[in-house]
Amino acid sequence: MAGPLSSGLQFAVVSFLSFSLALALSSFLKSDPDTALIGAMWAMISAIIVTQDTRSATIATAWIRIAGSLIGAVFAAAYLSFLPFSAIGMGVLIGITVIACQLLTVPGYVRLAALTAGIVMVISVLNPAVPPVVNAATRFFEVIIGSTVAVCIAWAWQYLVPVAEKGG
């Protein structure tokens, strides 16, 4: 395991790069400034969630993050394509998303699928002009940005800060 200074620096780099990259891409795509900041924050949250003590654990967590987020984004887009946002509806949808993950025998995806479904639903309320499928796809793309940054930094970190890593 890396020391506290190395870990702190790695999280700082991952946070800065994922946030900055997502914000730059949002600007390029002419996104609403408020939702662009939320999207950049979502990419940063993804990068922080994915960053683990080892490169191999970071890669494994990235796959769970991406798959779970895809499930949540699809469920939220489907819901919002037919029904308006409501707190009760969001709660029910998150419950259904959790049940679906359990039935698909991917219980490790439950939290991330539920979290993504909730985020997509709330951001749809903040920016109702964006179609639900576009919103869900954008949130999923931000997860990919954050996860990719975390994996790339974990890969580079092994050369920048050599630490014996088992299984990686």
N, C-alpha and C positions, 0 to 999 in steps of 0.2 A: 504494500500500500504506500502511496506517495505521502510525503510529509504535509503538514498543514499549509505551508507557504505554497508548495506546488499545487495542491488541491485548490486552494483559494484563487491562485492565478489562473488555473485551468477553467474554473467556473466563471471567472471574470471575463476571460477571452471568449468562452462559449456564449455567454450572455450578450456581450457587446456585439460579436459578429452575427449571431442569429437575429438579434433585434435590428441591427443596422441593415443587414441584407434584406430582411422582410420589409423594412420601411422603404428602402430604396426601390425594391420591386413594386411596392404599392404606389409610390410616386410615379414610377414609369408607366404603370397601368392606369394612372389618373383616378385613384381611389379617393373616396371621401376622407379628408384628413383625420376626422375622429375615428373612423373605423380602421384607417391605416395604422394608427397608433395602437389600437386594440389588437389588430392582426400582428403587428410587430411584437407586441407583448406575448401573444399566443405562441409565436415562433420561439421566443425566448423561454417561455414556460416549458415548451416541448424539449428544448435543448437542455434545460436544467434537469427535467425529469429523466431524460435519456442518459445523461452523463453519469457514469458509474466509476468504481475504483479501477476497473481493468478495461482494456479495449474489447475483449470478448464479451464482457457483461454489458458494455455500452452498445455493442452491435445487437445483442439479444434483446435488450430493452428497447432499442430503436424499432425492431420488428414488431414488438408488442404494442408500442406506442402508435405506429403507423396502422396496424391492423385494427386495433381498438378504435382509433379515431375514424377510420373508414366506416366501421359499423355505426358509430354514433352519428357521423355526418349523413349517412344514407338514411337512417331512421328519422333524423330531424328534417331532412329535405322532403322526405315522403310525407311526414306529418304536416309540415308547413305548406306543402303544395295543395292540401285539401282543407286544412283547418287553420284558424287564426291562433296566434299565441295566447295562452293563458297560463297562469301559474299552475292551475290544476292539470291542464293538458301537459305541461312540461313535466310535472311529477309523474303522471301516468306514462308518458313516453319514456322517461328514464327507467321506470319500472319495467316496461315492456322491453326496452333495450337490454336490461340486466337479464331478464328471463330468456331472451333470445340468445344471449351469450352463453348462458347456462345450458340451454337446449342444444346449441351448436358445439358444446363441450369445449368452449374456450373461456373458462372462468377467469383466466388471467387478464382478459381484455375488458372485464366488467367495468372497472373504475374509469378507465380511459374512454371507453365507449360512452358511458353515462356522462362524464365530464364534457366530452365533445358535443353530445346531443344538447346539453344545457347551454353551452356557449353559442352554438349555432342558433338556438332558439332566441336567446337574449339579444344577440347581435342583429337578428332579423327585426326585432322590435326597434332597435336603435337606428336601423337603416332600412325602412320598409320598401324603398324604391328598388332594392336589389332583390331579384328573384331568389327564392329559397334554395334552388339547386346551385345557383352561382355562389351564394353565401356559403353553403356547405362545401362546395368545391374549393373556395378560397380558403376556408378554415383548414381543410385537409392539406392544401398546398403549403400553408404556413407550418403545419405539423411536419411536413416533409422537409421544409427548410431547416427548422430547428433540429430535427433528428439527423439530417445530413451534416449539419455543422458540427453537432456533438460527435458523430462518428469520425468525421475528418480530423477534428482536433484530437480525439483519442488516438487516432492513428499517428498523427504528427507528434503527439506528446511522448510517445514511446521512444522517439529519436531525440527529442528536445530535452526530455527529462528521463534518462534511462532508469527504469525500475524493473526488477524481475517480475514478470507477469506469468502466472500459471494458467495454462489452458488458452492463451490468447494468441 
